[in-house]
Amino acid sequence: MNKPGIASTAPRRSVIVDRYTNAVLDPDAPMLGPVENGGTIIANTAPGCWGPMITPSLRGGHEVTQPVYVDGAEPGDGIAIRIRDVTVTAIATASGHDSSPEGFCLGDPYVAARCPSCDEVWPETHLEGIGQDAVKCNKCGNAVTPFEIVHGYTVVFDETRRVGVTVPRAAAETIARDPYHYAALPDGSVQHPILAFAPSDMPGVMVRMRPFLGQLGTTPSRAMPDSHNAGDFGAFLVGAPHAYGLTPEELLEHKTDGHLDIDAVRPGAILIAPVKVKGGGVYMGDMHAAQGDGEIAGHTMDVAGSVTLQVEVVKNYPIDGPVLFPLLEDLPPLARPFSADERARAEKLARSWGLAAVEELAPISVIGTAPNMNAAIDNGLERAAKLLGISVPEVRNRATINGAIEIGRAPGVIQVTFLAPLAKLDAVGLGGYAREQYNL
């Protein structure tokens, strides 16, 4: 096996991951593993978004796990990822709506933070005190704030990790003085915990926890910041002045859309991710304690946690983006499988009008990403049409009468979720996953 950095050529039944990237996904960097086709990946994940965003040495907005090589995965294949478990380990977290002060970045504050005092790009920093000026440049001592919280909150979780409550200022400041403990950061994480900022603008709000993975997918075929491995955030790389700048054509060619922020990517779901490098390079991170569709604040409750995945190679996967088989309860009403009674009624009606049979249908959710919502919908429709070998107008009709367009993240991640002909799914090797997921 010619991939650098793999410790053993013998595939293992399970691989445990406790290492993280510097927030850049690089196909030339070492991978862990290999894990066997059908094997298990177990990982402790670090929070995404705010912690990495205030840690200028990280170059991508998140801190995801080191990718894992899956035996037998080749470019042009897919990897089916069964999400077995997602468990929050954090005791508390903080988040909020952000702004980006001028002068603290080279083109993109997620990717190329800089210290305006000494002009160091990706400066090494440390925490000093609490509050929004707590991150200090090691070189000159200046506060480095590529992001500020405009309106934010600190939230604590109960011992069962079922509910949380936002806390007042005094409690937030107590937590901020011991942020690594309350964030439960994995040992290999290098981010500054956002808890150090101690935001407390809306105390006393109860939240329901529903954890999922904001980042789950495969390694892009060119080095890019992890949070930009999608069509919306990735658009910020086009013509960028830093080292990770791309052309529009390069972004389309190399990204794998692993940064989804789709709340249905949770335990029990099956995600099919495209393979663009040998071994696939499965990675994960950016666990969210909960999030409404759209992640409209720009950020949600990012937490440390533990994850268990089972991975399986899907040969000759026909599209360049992810497909999701959500839990039944996460499907839009019109995209849920028909009951036996509904099917019997439809078959009787069909016969009365001269039809010998009705289609066998199964739910599927095709992901689309682009710089804005309309373009993301177009991308999802085009991918669904290519996947099933039908026209875009037919996908539009099916998604209208047997599904919905769902929003993952603003500005440009969507799901085209609908009932698809099961024979078409069988033809591309995905019918078995639909049968498994929905007991068809």
C-alpha angles and dihedrals in degrees: 000000000000101000108117121242101020106139098211136020091213110090114236128220090230136016123200115210124204101147129092138203124241084251092276123108106215122180090204094055121097118274128209122240136351097236116195122252102271093022133130133255118200119189145171106219130207123222118270131213114021101033094050091038091063093043103082096192089067112086107204117041095254138055107225131178123273106266121258123224112232113209113243097014112135132177108279093036128098132226119224109214116197108199104219100171141002114180127177113228098174118106093204142353140186133219144150148151113309144214129193115227116218120258099029101099147039100239098312126041092204093056111025113027115177139188108241091203100058097013092233113158114216090007121194109246143180138203118258116178123324136291134059094308093052096105108086131188111246091214102051107005094240119145108254112205114167085164136030129194109240095184120001150153144210115224130193125203131220121244092261092051090231101114139018138196129207113235136219125252099272092053092044090053092049089054091045091060091061101029100151091057096049093042090050089214114194113252094250095052117109100187125117109244111247087220086082088074090063098207113187110165098134112031124180098037115140118215132193114227119228106159124206140154118267090190121043126139148074135309118274117238092243129044111268138156109273097234089052095058091110138070097257104044089030089064087073088067093061107107092349118166095227131081095274098058117139140184118243089253092051092051092052092046099048110031121095099192095240092150100077111142088201109153093213090068089096140116112315096024124114119220122193111204127191119246116226100160131044109274093019096243102233113209136168144183144116092096112191124206088211140333139181120229111285098023082235097183088061090243140042139187102314112193144175114249150148125262136191120195135176115210131202131175118242108199122223097007105192105213137055099232142056129285122201132205100197127198113279091249091054094057120101110254095253092049096056119109115266117255121240089256093051091048093049090052092048093049091050090049091047093052091050088059096046100264116138094205146349125237123274103237135192134183120255133168117208115197122226127188133182140137092281138022098256092050090046090054090051090050092050092048092049092048092049091050092050092045093054099032094240135116126274091241089056091051089050090053094046093047089050100050099026105028148359145247108251127195118232101174136349129265098031126345118105142162124226097206120182147129107277129193106271091216089060091051090049090053091061097040098256102101093090092058091052091050091048094048099045103028092242 
